Amino acid sequence: MTEPTRLRHGRVVPQVEGALRDMLREGRWEPGARLPNEVMLAAELGVGRSSVREAVRLLAHDGLLDVRHGSGTFVARTDPGRDGGPDLRHLLRRARLLEVYEVRRALEVEAARLAARRTRPEDLARLTAHLKRRQEATGGDPASFVDADLEFHRTVVELSGNAVLLGLFTSVLPVLREALIEMVRYETGLPDLSCAHADLLDALARGDAPAAIAATTRHLESVMALVQPPARPAAQEGPRAREEAR
């Protein structure tokens, strides 16, 4: 009997999706093979059937599984991840997310600097309420969590007092929301950014612009580091190239 897979504390569906993805990469089931049913997979992973069902849906979306209603779930015969690397859709999703965060960094770092100079005591109560809602939504429905998170950040941009920054942030909000929901739903190992958000609130309360910039940068770049593709090693120059460079 297969030893049950141990899942960590945290969001269940991304962990189940990651565990199944690993099983597929390790060749536990051959292409075209039928997977065990939801009840068996849920028992092995120690989770509910609904978590297995959602994880299977995500893997089918990535082209790794083929769900045939009335017949079962099968390993896709063309598996782009069987060579040991992540599948193409996973790479494209991460590339898009990285671009979104590059835009966030361009807008929100400056917004945090300005907001530290312009936030009033009555504004802090609003930010604190947004942060509380974000904390309460942690680990729940991805869309609800993202909406609470973005409301906090949009308020910071609003408090910058710069209408152009707010207009730019508002214009990218739909794309940003969609990308963040996908990130929360798909990605495993996301860092806990509660402290960075609390540090930003504290910096705004003190009017400390450098600290506000640091908290915002830390928050954004910790996620960017997660989705950043590994750097390719620089090609070694031959003797001729070194000679020409002199």
Secondary structure by P-SEA (a helix, b strand, c coil): cccbbbbcccccaaaaaaaaaaaaaacccccccccccaaaaaaaacccaaaaaaaaaaaaaaccbbbbcccccccccccccccccccaaaaaaaaaaaaaaaaaaacaaaaaaaaaacccaaaaaaaaaaaaaaaaaccccaaaaaaaaaaaaaaaaaacccaaaaaaaaaaaaaaaaaaaaaaacccccccaaaaaaaaaaaaaaccaaaaaaaaaaaaaaaaaaacccccccccccaaaaaaac
